[in-house]
C-alpha cells in the first residue's frame, strides 16, 4: 500500500466515525463548564461549592457538536431550496 492510499483510508475512517458519533450523540459536554452547567468555586475555607450558571451553555451543560451543526445547516439549506 502506498502512503497516500493509507492516509486517505485513515481519513475516511475518521470521517465516518465522527459522522456516526454526531448522528448517535449530537450534543457533547460544554467546554467551559465541562458539562456541569455551572462553575465550581471555593469558599474561604477551601471547600468547593456551586458557582454561577454557565453563560455559554445557559446552564444545560451541553453544546451541539460541530459536525451536527454543519449537518443541520445543510439540511435546512436543502429544505428551504426545494420548497
C-alpha atoms as one frame of an Amber mdcrd trajectory, in Angstrom:
protein
   0.000   0.000   0.000   1.200   3.449  -0.788   1.327   6.060   1.958  -1.180
   8.282   0.117  -3.720   5.475  -0.095  -3.210   4.614   3.548  -3.648   8.247
   4.586  -6.851   8.613   2.562  -8.248   5.387   4.037  -7.443   6.607   7.543
  -9.068   9.982   6.820 -12.184   8.227   5.508 -12.334   6.055   8.629 -12.035
   9.064  10.945 -14.680  10.988   8.984 -17.151   8.112   9.073 -16.503   7.592
  12.774 -17.122  11.245  13.594 -20.274  11.386  11.469 -21.535   8.288  13.288
 -20.803   9.941  16.629 -22.678  13.085  15.574 -25.657  11.003  14.462 -25.754
   8.919  17.653 -24.975  11.709  20.117 -25.492  15.202  18.628 -24.699  17.001
  21.883 -21.418  16.993  23.785 -20.344  18.468  27.092 -19.835  22.220  27.289
 -16.147  23.074  27.103 -16.339  25.910  29.591 -18.137  24.191  32.467 -17.180
  20.616  31.430 -20.823  19.515  31.427 -21.686  20.673  34.931 -23.775  23.694
  33.872 -22.123  25.925  36.442 -18.682  26.975  37.610 -17.124  25.415  40.684
 -15.957  27.891  43.313 -14.248  27.573  46.635 -15.274  29.326  49.808 -12.821
  30.892  52.231 -12.252  27.568  53.964 -11.276  25.912  50.668 -14.417  23.807
  50.269 -15.888  23.610  46.810 -19.384  24.889  46.175 -21.593  25.717  43.244
 -20.828  28.963  41.450 -22.643  30.932  38.788 -24.553  29.314  35.950 -22.577
  28.878  32.734 -23.436  31.555  30.197 -22.111  29.652  27.197 -24.461  26.667
  27.525 -27.173  28.513  29.506 -26.711  26.104  32.448 -27.605  22.989  30.416
 -24.072  21.612  30.391 -24.443  20.609  26.735 -23.366  22.032  23.383 -24.083
  20.986  19.816 -21.208  19.253  18.041 -19.603  20.965  15.038 -20.459  18.109
  12.685 -24.091  18.071  13.768 -24.291  21.848  13.351 -22.953  21.551   9.791
 -25.467  18.774   9.061 -28.319  20.935  10.396 -27.216  23.884   8.230 -27.008
  21.688   5.112 -30.390  20.088   5.811 -32.006  23.493   6.356 -30.461  24.835
   3.143 -31.712  21.804   1.186 -35.187  22.013   2.729 -35.510  25.736   2.003
 -34.195  25.330  -1.546 -36.603  22.565  -2.529 -39.845  24.170  -1.367
